[in-house]
Amino acid sequence: MTDVATAPPFPMARECPMHPPAEYASLRAERPIAPVTMPDGQRAWLVTKHKYARALLADPRVSSNRTHPAFPFLTEVDRASLTRDDRPFTRSMLAQDPPVHTTHRRAVITEFSVRKVQAMRPRIQQIVDECVNAMLADGGPLDLVQALSLPVPSLVICELLGVPYADREAFQRWTRVLVTRSSTTQERTAASDRLTEYLDKLVSAKEAAPTDDLLGRLIAKNAQTPTMDHTELVAMATLLLIAGHETTANMISLGVVALLERPDELTELRDSPGILPQAIEEMLRYFSIVDAITARVALADIEIGGVTIRAGEGLVVAVNAANWDDEVFAEPQRLDIHRSARHHVAFGFGVHQCLGQNLARAELEIVFETLFRRIPGLRLTVPAADLPYKDDANTYGVHEVPVTW
Ligand code: HEM
């Protein structure tokens, strides 16, 4: 990347809470693979076009290895600590390449199949109904994040994994520190240590006495045919717990806000719930809440889009930019529930494409259908523009959604 004179800082700020940073559109038009400067001062390539995003995320010459010295992080990190054995996140499948990644993903993939998620639906419905019952009993006004957005995916992932829901206050707090860019390195290290200690203890207990839940089944299977060591099991538990609640919670909150702001579309969805799955794909595209964790490092020279990404250079795929590519999605700034948006990359692309996407879709469908059917008069108590959006989080969302009905 020596030919590069200017490399703007990344991540970039949003001007409108509902839109990606304005720079994405000009970069996509003028320089769809452009150099940027990461928070630690390192250079990386920012990818803003849909076709290059998909090509690079599917390219076996790019690596997800967080311990590579050029891996682009969205915050400053203590790189030296990343290889320590008590820092298991770098041993999770998200941070592995094939063949290790393939082995880890295969160990749990059947737990997230369409058939398995279909079987979870009645229980998800029950959880959502209980949250809505509690909202109605409270009478409002209340914060939808605490009443519904956060409890639903947290309870679902806790029950699936076999993590006590009673411990949610702690793991939700540690997760928040980890995904907030303004957390200091010390705060992030402390949160990561506490979460690791917690899940290490839980995994050890399940190793001693396997339980009938995802982690218990994984541990039992692994004891018969070992493919993962203890640290990797803890890494798996950490990844699934974080990814399973924080993402979907934000998507629920933003989806509710978007629909409350669009009464015509909301009426249409209430009258024809059959179009809800398609509307959810469009909301996933529109918000692209996990914008830039799809970072990689090139292991070989890659010629693409008129540039050469050299071996050993980092790249960041801005999913939110790719999903607003007007060559692929006409008028991307319009949230159009009639659009077929299924080819969005909000769940990533390639071997690391979101493992929990079927589960996320089921949770979103059940929450939106139930909430708007049972509380038809739901409304925000403050203008949507004044909500506290998560401007400094790796997963976009909103801290609080005050509602009444
Ligand atoms: C709306 C909700 C969600 C969004 C937008 C989302 C987004 C993503 C994205 C973009 C990736 C790709 C990361 C990369 O390529 O580096 C990913 C991976 C992953 N997601 Fe999700 N996710 C969501 C919900 C979930 C849920 C509910 C789970 C359940 C546990 C989950 C588990 C995972 C896992 C395990 C990976 C890593 C897969 C791998 O490395 O092979 N996600 N997700």
Boltz pocket constraint, residues with backbone or C-beta under 6 A from the ligand:
constraints:
  - pocket:
      binder: B
      contacts: [[A, 64], [A, 93], [A, 94], [A, 95], [A, 105], [A, 157], [A, 239], [A, 240], [A, 241], [A, 243], [A, 244], [A, 245], [A, 247], [A, 248], [A, 251], [A, 289], [A, 290], [A, 293], [A, 294], [A, 295], [A, 319], [A, 345], [A, 346], [A, 347], [A, 348], [A, 349], [A, 351], [A, 352], [A, 353], [A, 354], [A, 355], [A, 356], [A, 357], [A, 359], [A, 360]]
      max_distance: 6.0
